[in-house]
Amino acid sequence: MTDISAHTLGVWIVEEEDGQVAANTPGGITYTNLVEGDTYIYLDTILEFEHRFLSQREGIEFLGFETMQIADRSVQANAGGGIRGFIRLVALVTEDIGEKLKTLYSKHVIIGDGNKYLVHQRATTTFEQFPNEAGTLKNYIEIIIRSMITIETKDGGKDAKICTIGFEQVAQRT
């Protein structure tokens, strides 16, 4: 059995395993207990990682900040407390990993599929931290996979595909 902590750098898209996510110890996830392309995927060649927060108002269902002009060069804001987080990940993948990513994505959209978490590993036991609903930093972020684009470049060949994945952050409870 192999734990995530056996690796040193990369991004994991993974489901909960043995309470490790809930305990905020994703390095202890034994990924050999999971199924690659179904309950986890590991990306080790990250080209870009963008985490974006938005807090604009999106109607009565999502009360982020709303701004309005109240005079020349003057803006007033109303706060509703809403925030949305988005992640854009660009990775270099092989054809095999690209196909497993497509499978993971196609299974993820089915009702009843397990919750997915993104774990950005910096070293054996060091992870990027993400704020949860209470603003507490955690070693993972719960996500929904929103989009995926796989590109095969002219000179790269089948084992040098560039994959861009879009995620939306889901509220992480304390």
Summary of the structure (lengths in Angstrom):
residues: 174
radius of gyration: 18.3
end to end distance: 29.4
largest distance: 64.9
contacts: 485
relative contact order: 0.21
helix: 13%
strand: 45%
